[in-house]
Amino acid sequence: MQAKTARAVQPMTAGLIGGALIMALAAFATAARAETVITAHGISTFGELNLAPDFKHLAYVNPNAPKGGEISQWTSGGFDSMNPYSIKGRAAALASAPYESILEGTDDEVGAAYCLLCSTLEYPEDRSWVIFNLRDDVKFSDGTPLTAEDVIFSYETFLTKGLTDFRTIFATKVEKVEALDPMRVKFTFKPGIPTRDLPQDVGGLPIMSKAHAIANNLDMAESSLTPFLGSGPYALGSMRIGQSVTYKRNPDYWGINHPMRVGTNNFDTIRIEYFADYDAAFVGFVGGTYTFRNEASSIKWATGYDFPAVLNGGVIKAELPSGAKSTGQSFIFNLRREKFQDSRVREAIGLMFNFEWSDETLFYGIYDRIPSYWGNSFMEAKGVPSPAEAALLQPLVDDGLIGASLLTNEAIMPPVSGARQLDRGNLRRASALLDAAGWPVGADGMRRNAKNELLRVEFLNDSASFDRVINPFVENLRSLGVDAVMTRVDNAQMEDRTRPPNYDFDMTNHFAQTSIFSGTELKQYYGSETADVSSFNAMGLKSPAVDRMIEVVLAADSLETLTTATMALDRVMRAERFAIFQWYKGTHTIAYYDIFEHPENLPPYALGEMSFWWYNAEKAAALKASGVLK
C-alpha cells in the first residue's frame, strides 16, 4: 500500500518540482534580462571610451621612443620613509612609483579608466558590483605573480591601516570583496549609495604583494625604509636618506608591451635630488646637479635664465601648452579656530591679499588669479545660477544652510585690488566686516573682541620663496589692525603642525584639490566626516551645505546633471570662504638640459616628462663632451 501510494504520488511530486523549476528558470531569466552585465576593456563615467578594445598605444606617445638614460629633478626638505600611505614619517618623492592599479586613466580623456592589471572588467548597468578579470602575465618586480589574493590584501590593508580619511570614506562604500578564483576578484558595493564612480575608485587602488609584506613584517600605518613590493615599471634603486632617491626601471617589467605602456617609462633611472630651499635648488640646476626643472618661481623665470648653458643652447627654456584645470593653490584658514568661525572675518582677511599688485610687482605678470575650485574648466560656476543650479540650491536655502543671495547673485569671485600694495577701498570694506563681526579697533590700533582677545593671525610657511608674497599680505593685515605674523618652519615642522591630529596653525598654503569629474574624493577633501582625520581637509571644513551638495554630485547620472551639480557645489564652496585663491599659469614653464625629447603633440592634462619623454644619448654625449653636463 505504501509503495503504491508512493508510486501514485511520485508523478505529481515530479510535476510540482518541474513546474517550480520552470518558474525559477523563468524568474532567473527575467532577472538576467533586468541585470545586463557589461564586459569591457575599460569604463567611462559617462559616454563612450575613446580607445577601442584593440588599441595599440596611447594617442600622444611615441611608440618607438628609445629606452635609456636618466632624468633627474629636485624637491625640497628631506625624507625618512619609503611608505607614502602613512602619516608617520616623511615619505620620499615618488615613493608611490613602484605601484600599479587594476585600472588606469589617460592624460587626454576625462572620466575614463582602462584595464592595466586586468584583461576585462564586468559590471551591471547600475554598477552595484564589479569583477576584475586579472591578467595572468602580471608579475611583481621580484618575478612572483599578482593574483586576486594580492588585490584583496591590498584593499583590506588600506581599509585597516591606510590614511584615516580613506578608511572613513571607503568603509561606507564596499560591502565585500571576494576572490571568485585566483585571477578574478569581485567588489560588491553597499546598497543605497551612489555607485557611478565606485568601479573606478576600487580599480584605482595600488596593488602590493601580500607575500612580500608578510615576509618583511610591513605595516602600512608605520614609517619604513623598506617599501612594499609593487608590479610597476620602476622600483627603488638607491637612496641617501634625506638627500636623494633613485628609482630604476625593471628590465623584466611584465607590461613593457602593454598598450597602456608602449612608448612610456622610457628612462632607465629617475633621480630626485633634495635641496634645503628654492634658491639652492636653482643653483643646483645651473650647476648640472639635476637635469629637468619645472619652474614655479616667476622671478626666476623672468630673470634667472641668463646663465651660459641657456645662452649657448645647452639648456632649453620653454613654455609648453597646458589644458589642465587651474590648481587649487590657496591660503587656507584653520576653521577649528574660534576666531575664524565667522565668515566675515575670513572675507575681511581675504580682501587684504592684493593679487594684482603681487602679479605685477613680484610675478612679472605671468600668472592669472585662480577663480574657482574648478577654474579653467567647463565645471566652473560663472555668473548667476542657471535655473537648474538654482533648483539644486533652493533646498539649502529652505533649510537655512545658505543665504538666498546665492540663488540670484553672481558666483563669488576673488576681490580685485588696485596697483598699490594696500588697496584703500578693500581696506574700508574689510574694516566694516570686522567691525560687524565684533572685532573693533582699540586705542592701540589693534582689533580685539568682547573678551579682549587680540585678533592674531599666524601664517605658517616653510618656503623661502613665499616670504616675498606673505610679508606684504602681513603688512596689509596689520594696517587693518590684525596682529598678523609669518612664522617660518622647516618641512618636518610644517608636516607635523598641519597634519592630524595636531592641526596647529592659523593659516598656511594648501592645495584645495578637485577633479574635473569629481566623485568620492570630495568627501576626503571637503566632507565633515574627514574634518578631524584628514591631511586633505586640512582646513577642517564642516559645512552641512557642502556635505549635501557633495551627495548631489555623487548621485549625478549624466554629464549634464554632473556639470550642474558641480557648478552649484562650486558656488557653495566659494561662499564658505575657507580658502583665499592664489594663482596659476595656463602653460608649463620648464627648463631642461638638451638631452630630452618629447612627442610633438602633448596631451592636454599632463606634461609627462617622466612618463612619455625620452633620452637622446647622442645629445647627452655632446653636452658631456663640451663640459656643459657633468
TORZA-368096 format. One record per residue (C-alpha): residue in one letter; x, y, z. Coordinates in steps of 0.2 Angstrom, whole numbers, padded with zeros to 4 digits, always signed. Last residue first. Layout:
BEGIN
AXYZ
...
END
This chain:
BEGIN
K+0393+0333-0079
L+0384+0342-0092
V+0390+0358-0100
G+0408+0351-0102
S+0408+0351-0121
A+0410+0332-0121
K+0396+0330-0108
L+0384+0340-0119
A+0389+0330-0135
A+0386+0313-0126
A+0369+0319-0120
K+0364+0324-0137
E+0369+0307-0144
A+0360+0298-0130
N+0343+0306-0133
Y+0333+0302-0118
W+0314+0300-0119
W+0298+0309-0114
F+0282+0298-0111
S+0282+0296-0092
M+0294+0306-0083
E+0291+0322-0093
G+0273+0319-0094
L+0267+0337-0096
A+0249+0331-0092
Y+0231+0336-0095
P+0230+0342-0113
P+0241+0328-0121
L+0257+0334-0129
N+0258+0335-0148
E+0276+0335-0154
P+0281+0320-0143
H+0295+0323-0132
E+0314+0324-0132
F+0327+0325-0119
I+0346+0328-0119
D+0345+0347-0121
Y+0347+0351-0102
Y+0330+0356-0096
A+0319+0371-0092
I+0301+0372-0090
T+0286+0384-0089
H+0271+0373-0092
T+0256+0384-0098
G+0240+0391-0092
K+0248+0398-0076
Y+0241+0398-0059
W+0237+0410-0044
Q+0232+0411-0026
F+0214+0408-0020
I+0210+0413-0002
A+0202+0397+0006
F+0188+0394+0019
R+0177+0407+0011
E+0161+0397+0013
A+0153+0406-0002
R+0166+0398-0013
M+0161+0381-0008
V+0143+0384-0011
R+0146+0391-0028
D+0157+0377-0033
L+0144+0365-0027
A+0131+0373-0038
M+0144+0371-0053
T+0147+0353-0048
A+0128+0349-0048
T+0125+0357-0065
T+0140+0348-0073
L+0135+0332-0065
T+0117+0334-0071
E+0123+0337-0089
L+0136+0323-0089
S+0123+0311-0083
D+0119+0301-0068
A+0123+0314-0054
A+0122+0305-0037
L+0139+0309-0032
V+0137+0327-0036
V+0121+0328-0026
E+0129+0320-0011
I+0143+0333-0012
M+0130+0346-0012
R+0123+0340+0005
D+0140+0339+0013
V+0144+0357+0006
A+0128+0364+0014
P+0131+0354+0030
S+0148+0363+0031
K+0162+0355+0042
L+0178+0361+0034
G+0193+0357+0045
M+0206+0367+0035
A+0217+0352+0032
N+0204+0343+0023
F+0217+0334+0013
S+0228+0328+0028
S+0212+0321+0035
V+0206+0315+0052
D+0197+0330+0060
A+0187+0336+0045
T+0185+0319+0037
E+0167+0316+0042
S+0163+0334+0038
G+0167+0331+0019
Y+0179+0343+0010
Y+0194+0334+0004
Q+0190+0316+0008
K+0172+0318+0005
L+0176+0326-0012
E+0187+0310-0016
T+0170+0301-0019
G+0167+0309-0035
S+0174+0324-0045
F+0174+0324-0064
I+0185+0339-0067
S+0195+0333-0052
T+0196+0343-0036
Q+0210+0348-0024
A+0212+0363-0012
F+0231+0364-0012
H+0237+0372+0004
N+0247+0386+0010
T+0245+0391+0028
M+0233+0400+0040
D+0230+0398+0059
F+0241+0383+0063
D+0242+0368+0074
Y+0232+0355+0065
N+0239+0342+0078
P+0229+0326+0075
P+0231+0326+0060
R+0243+0335+0049
T+0247+0354+0048
R+0259+0355+0063
D+0269+0340+0060
E+0270+0342+0041
M+0276+0360+0043
Q+0288+0355+0057
A+0296+0342+0046
N+0297+0355+0031
D+0306+0368+0041
V+0297+0382+0049
R+0295+0401+0046
T+0282+0410+0056
M+0273+0425+0047
V+0264+0437+0058
A+0247+0446+0058
D+0241+0456+0073
V+0226+0462+0064
G+0223+0481+0064
L+0219+0483+0046
S+0236+0491+0043
R+0242+0475+0051
L+0233+0465+0038
N+0241+0474+0024
E+0259+0472+0031
V+0255+0453+0033
F+0250+0452+0015
P+0266+0461+0010
N+0276+0448+0020
I+0266+0433+0013
V+0272+0435-0005
R+0290+0439-0003
D+0292+0426+0010
F+0284+0413-0002
S+0301+0409-0010
A+0308+0405+0007
S+0296+0391+0009
D+0291+0383+0025
N+0277+0395+0030
L+0264+0395+0044
F+0255+0412+0043
E+0250+0417+0061
V+0234+0428+0063
R+0230+0437+0079
L+0214+0446+0083
L+0218+0451+0101
E+0206+0444+0114
N+0198+0457+0125
K+0184+0445+0128
A+0172+0457+0118
N+0184+0455+0103
R+0200+0464+0099
R+0207+0473+0084
M+0223+0483+0085
G+0225+0502+0083
D+0232+0505+0101
A+0216+0513+0106
G+0206+0498+0100
V+0199+0493+0083
P+0183+0484+0083
W+0182+0464+0081
G+0164+0460+0084
A+0159+0453+0067
A+0151+0470+0061
D+0168+0479+0065
L+0177+0465+0056
L+0166+0467+0040
A+0167+0486+0041
S+0186+0486+0042
A+0187+0474+0027
R+0177+0485+0016
R+0187+0500+0021
L+0204+0491+0017
N+0197+0485+0001
G+0194+0503-0005
R+0211+0508+0002
D+0220+0495-0008
L+0237+0492+0001
Q+0250+0486-0012
R+0246+0500-0024
A+0240+0495-0042
G+0222+0492-0036
S+0213+0476-0029
V+0201+0464-0036
P+0192+0453-0024
P+0191+0434-0028
M+0175+0429-0036
I+0158+0424-0028
A+0146+0417-0041
E+0134+0430-0047
N+0119+0434-0036
T+0102+0427-0038
L+0101+0410-0030
L+0116+0413-0019
S+0108+0428-0011
A+0095+0416-0003
G+0109+0413+0011
I+0115+0395+0014
L+0111+0381+0026
G+0094+0389+0031
D+0084+0373+0027
D+0074+0382+0013
V+0091+0390+0006
L+0098+0373+0005
P+0083+0366-0003
Q+0084+0381-0016
L+0102+0377-0021
L+0098+0362-0033
A+0084+0371-0041
A+0095+0386-0043
E+0108+0376-0052
A+0094+0370-0065
P+0088+0388-0067
S+0105+0394-0071
P+0115+0402-0057
V+0121+0420-0059
G+0138+0422-0067
K+0150+0408-0068
A+0152+0392-0059
E+0167+0382-0066
M+0164+0364-0072
F+0169+0369-0090
S+0187+0370-0084
N+0199+0384-0082
G+0194+0385-0063
W+0185+0371-0055
Y+0188+0376-0037
S+0186+0394-0044
P+0194+0410-0049
I+0213+0406-0048
R+0221+0423-0052
D+0231+0423-0068
Y+0250+0422-0068
I+0264+0429-0079
G+0263+0447-0074
Y+0281+0449-0068
F+0277+0439-0053
L+0283+0450-0039
T+0277+0468-0044
E+0264+0465-0057
D+0257+0449-0050
S+0258+0454-0032
W+0250+0471-0035
E+0235+0462-0044
F+0235+0448-0031
N+0232+0460-0016
F+0228+0449-0001
M+0219+0461+0011
L+0202+0457+0005
G+0205+0439+0010
I+0207+0444+0028
A+0190+0453+0028
E+0181+0438+0020
R+0188+0426+0033
V+0182+0438+0047
R+0165+0439+0039
S+0164+0420+0038
D+0163+0420+0057
Q+0171+0404+0063
F+0188+0410+0060
K+0191+0417+0078
E+0186+0400+0085
R+0200+0391+0077
R+0194+0374+0070
L+0192+0383+0054
N+0211+0383+0051
F+0210+0395+0037
I+0218+0391+0020
F+0230+0401+0008
S+0227+0394-0009
Q+0234+0383-0023
G+0218+0374-0030
T+0227+0372-0047
S+0218+0378-0063
K+0211+0364-0074
A+0224+0357-0086
G+0224+0362-0104
S+0243+0365-0104
P+0254+0372-0118
L+0273+0371-0117
E+0284+0386-0112
A+0302+0383-0115
K+0319+0386-0108
I+0332+0373-0116
V+0349+0371-0108
G+0364+0368-0119
G+0358+0381-0131
N+0373+0393-0129
L+0363+0406-0119
V+0355+0393-0108
A+0371+0385-0103
P+0379+0402-0100
F+0367+0408-0087
D+0353+0420-0092
Y+0339+0410-0085
G+0336+0419-0069
T+0327+0435-0073
A+0309+0431-0079
W+0308+0413-0074
K+0317+0415-0058
I+0306+0429-0053
S+0291+0419-0058
S+0296+0405-0047
A+0287+0388-0052
E+0299+0382-0065
N+0298+0364-0069
R+0316+0359-0069
F+0325+0345-0078
T+0343+0340-0077
Y+0349+0338-0060
T+0366+0343-0052
G+0370+0352-0068
G+0377+0368-0060
V+0363+0379-0065
F+0351+0366-0058
G+0360+0365-0042
V+0359+0384-0041
F+0341+0383-0044
A+0339+0371-0030
A+0349+0382-0018
D+0337+0396-0022
Y+0321+0385-0019
D+0326+0379-0002
A+0335+0365+0008
F+0338+0354-0008
Y+0334+0336-0011
E+0338+0327-0028
I+0326+0315-0036
R+0333+0303-0049
I+0323+0293-0062
T+0333+0279-0070
D+0332+0269-0086
F+0321+0282-0093
N+0307+0277-0106
N+0293+0274-0094
T+0281+0276-0109
G+0281+0272-0128
V+0270+0257-0125
R+0263+0256-0108
M+0245+0257-0110
P+0246+0246-0125
H+0255+0233-0114
N+0272+0229-0122
I+0283+0233-0107
G+0270+0226-0095
W+0279+0212-0086
Y+0294+0223-0082
D+0310+0212-0084
P+0322+0227-0086
N+0314+0235-0071
R+0317+0254-0072
K+0327+0260-0058
Y+0321+0273-0045
T+0334+0285-0037
V+0332+0294-0020
S+0342+0309-0014
Q+0347+0319+0001
G+0336+0315+0016
I+0342+0297+0017
R+0354+0294+0003
M+0344+0282-0008
S+0346+0268-0021
G+0336+0258-0034
L+0318+0258-0028
A+0307+0250-0041
Y+0301+0256-0058
P+0290+0248-0071
G+0277+0244-0058
S+0272+0227-0050
G+0274+0233-0032
L+0283+0227-0017
F+0280+0237-0001
P+0295+0248+0003
T+0308+0245+0016
L+0313+0262+0023
S+0298+0262+0035
S+0285+0273+0043
E+0271+0264+0051
A+0252+0263+0046
M+0256+0252+0031
D+0264+0239+0042
L+0277+0228+0034
N+0283+0212+0043
N+0295+0208+0029
A+0288+0191+0025
I+0271+0197+0027
A+0273+0212+0015
H+0282+0201+0002
A+0268+0188+0002
K+0254+0200+0001
S+0262+0209-0014
M+0255+0226-0017
I+0241+0234-0028
P+0238+0252-0028
L+0219+0256-0028
G+0212+0263-0044
G+0200+0249-0048
V+0192+0252-0031
D+0188+0270-0036
Q+0185+0266-0055
P+0171+0253-0050
L+0165+0265-0037
D+0162+0281-0048
R+0143+0279-0053
T+0139+0269-0037
P+0129+0282-0027
I+0123+0274-0011
G+0108+0263-0007
P+0116+0246-0007
K+0134+0243-0002
F+0145+0239-0016
T+0151+0222-0021
F+0169+0220-0026
K+0174+0205-0036
V+0191+0197-0039
R+0195+0185-0053
M+0213+0178-0056
P+0214+0165-0042
D+0195+0161-0042
L+0180+0171-0037
A+0191+0180-0025
E+0180+0191-0014
V+0177+0209-0008
K+0163+0214+0002
E+0150+0228+0006
V+0161+0242-0001
K+0156+0261+0001
T+0154+0266+0019
A+0171+0259+0024
F+0178+0268+0009
I+0175+0285+0016
T+0182+0284+0034
R+0196+0272+0028
F+0202+0285+0015
D+0201+0299+0028
T+0212+0288+0040
L+0226+0285+0028
G+0229+0267+0027
K+0230+0253+0040
T+0213+0245+0041
L+0205+0249+0024
F+0221+0251+0015
T+0227+0234+0021
E+0210+0226+0016
Y+0211+0233-0001
S+0229+0227-0003
F+0226+0210+0004
I+0211+0208-0008
V+0221+0213-0023
D+0235+0202-0018
E+0224+0187-0016
A+0216+0191-0033
T+0233+0187-0040
L+0250+0195-0045
P+0263+0183-0050
T+0281+0182-0042
G+0295+0190-0053
D+0303+0201-0039
S+0296+0216-0048
F+0278+0209-0046
K+0272+0200-0061
V+0257+0202-0072
D+0256+0188-0085
D+0239+0180-0080
R+0229+0196-0082
L+0216+0199-0069
N+0197+0198-0073
F+0190+0212-0062
I+0173+0210-0057
V+0162+0225-0052
W+0147+0227-0041
S+0132+0239-0040
R+0137+0247-0056
D+0118+0250-0060
E+0122+0244-0078
P+0130+0228-0071
Y+0149+0226-0071
E+0162+0216-0079
L+0180+0220-0081
T+0192+0215-0094
S+0211+0210-0096
C+0215+0216-0079
L+0232+0224-0072
L+0230+0238-0084
C+0212+0239-0089
Y+0206+0256-0094
A+0199+0271-0085
A+0189+0286-0092
G+0182+0301-0083
V+0192+0314-0093
E+0202+0309-0108
D+0219+0315-0114
D+0231+0311-0100
T+0225+0293-0098
G+0217+0283-0084
E+0222+0267-0076
L+0213+0252-0069
I+0220+0237-0059
S+0232+0249-0050
E+0251+0250-0051
Y+0264+0253-0038
P+0283+0256-0039
A+0280+0275-0041
S+0272+0278-0024
A+0288+0284-0016
L+0289+0297-0030
A+0297+0309-0018
A+0302+0301-0002
A+0289+0299+0013
R+0291+0309+0028
G+0287+0299+0044
K+0270+0294+0051
I+0255+0300+0041
S+0256+0283+0031
Y+0252+0279+0013
P+0269+0285+0005
N+0279+0272+0014
M+0298+0274+0008
S+0302+0284+0024
D+0315+0296+0031
F+0313+0311+0019
G+0321+0328+0016
G+0316+0346+0013
S+0313+0352-0005
T+0312+0343-0022
W+0323+0342-0037
Q+0323+0333-0054
S+0333+0320-0063
I+0330+0311-0079
E+0341+0296-0083
G+0347+0287-0099
G+0339+0273-0108
K+0324+0267-0118
P+0321+0273-0136
A+0304+0280-0141
N+0296+0270-0155
P+0278+0271-0148
N+0280+0290-0147
V+0265+0294-0136
Y+0250+0305-0138
A+0237+0293-0144
L+0240+0279-0132
H+0246+0263-0139
K+0240+0248-0149
F+0221+0250-0147
D+0212+0233-0149
P+0197+0237-0137
A+0195+0254-0144
L+0201+0269-0136
N+0190+0285-0134
L+0178+0276-0122
E+0159+0280-0124
G+0148+0291-0113
F+0148+0295-0095
T+0160+0289-0081
S+0169+0278-0093
I+0175+0261-0090
G+0188+0250-0098
H+0192+0234-0108
A+0173+0229-0107
T+0161+0216-0101
I+0144+0224-0097
V+0131+0213-0087
T+0113+0217-0091
E+0103+0215-0075
A+0085+0215-0079
R+0087+0202-0093
A+0096+0191-0080
A+0082+0194-0068
T+0069+0189-0080
A+0080+0173-0085
F+0081+0169-0067
A+0062+0171-0064
A+0059+0160-0079
L+0072+0147-0073
A+0063+0148-0056
M+0046+0146-0064
I+0052+0131-0074
L+0060+0123-0059
A+0044+0125-0049
G+0034+0117-0063
G+0046+0103-0063
I+0046+0101-0045
L+0027+0101-0045
G+0026+0089-0059
A+0039+0077-0051
T+0028+0077-0035
M+0013+0073-0045
P+0022+0059-0054
Q+0028+0052-0037
V+0012+0052-0028
A+0005+0036-0036
R+0021+0027-0035
A+0022+0032-0016
T+0005+0027-0013
K+0008+0010-0022
A+0023+0008-0011
Q+0014+0012+0005
M+0000+0000+0000
END
